Amino acid sequence: MASTALFPPQIEAHRKLIQDALLRYCDFDSGCPEHLAEAIRYCLLAPGKRIRPLLTLAASEVCDGDLSAAIPAACAVEMIHNYSLIHDDLPAMDDDELRRGRPTCHIQFDEAIAILAGDALIPMAFEAIARDVQPAEVALECSRLLAIASGPSKLVGGQADDLGCEFGAHDRVMLEKIHSRKTGALLTVSLEMGAVTARADEDQRHSLVEYGKHLGLAFQIVDDLLDFRGSQTKMGKRTGKDADRGKLTYPSVLGEAESETFLHEITEKAIASIQSFGDAAKPLELLARFVVSRTQ
Ligand code: GRG
């Protein structure tokens, strides 16, 4: 499916590489039932922004890596992200009917197929790494990092705490603890896998992880602000459900103005973390500025 340009041409070229590779990963053998394949393709090939895989490719490039080594890892993190979106949209979790401007997976198909499509994306991610990331020790390190980032102490744990928090304490420490795991871990591992596939040194890897941690927070603040403003106007594409039901968010804890200030501080910290790469860091800087100014 063609997607609208969101970025400058150099980054759009990476987005196209990612889209083409994802399409290849959706070429299922005859063992996969057609209705399951259709649901997986419907979600994975939908016009997402592809921020996580773009970060993997940008991190690889800034460390002089070969993109062909980074692409399978980039696709793997996008697969995990898509599984988490499908499951997050289910009635048992966020109960959403729209995703990327289209009916969510369980609305378009049914709940059981949505659960299975999400389930299938997890092993697909690890198969992409195991089969296509070379050499084997780099594939092993990528698998280890992605398993941790998507596991019970990070993505899944952050989501569990977030669900519990609808009724719990509303403070900034808890807020950051949730979001560094629910949102930040996948963004950070996207960068780290780019560094690993490029055989980056420890300093380069550390700078990218620092950038990822700040970017993860910035990403979540923007998400909360978009949701908060959607709930105020009720006119945007967003439903503002989180704000409506008193969920733990940056505007609910810090207020709108302080969230904005914090957002700009943290974005500058993200950009400062990658200054050691010099001009080569420009695409990462562009991605950070895109995250802050995005409207969807
Ligand atoms: C179900 C284990 C599990 C985790 C769910 C995805 C998620 C964790 C929660 C969704 C709630 C939410 C709005 C989180 C904020 C960050 C986020 C993941 C936003 C969506 O990511 P984008 O904007 O989406 O990168 P696209 O569609 O562009 O890929």
Boltz pocket constraint, residues with backbone or C-beta under 6 A from the ligand:
constraints:
  - pocket:
      binder: B
      contacts: [[A, 47], [A, 48], [A, 49], [A, 50], [A, 51], [A, 81], [A, 83], [A, 84], [A, 85], [A, 87], [A, 88], [A, 100], [A, 155], [A, 156], [A, 159], [A, 182], [A, 183], [A, 219], [A, 220], [A, 223], [A, 296]]
      max_distance: 6.0
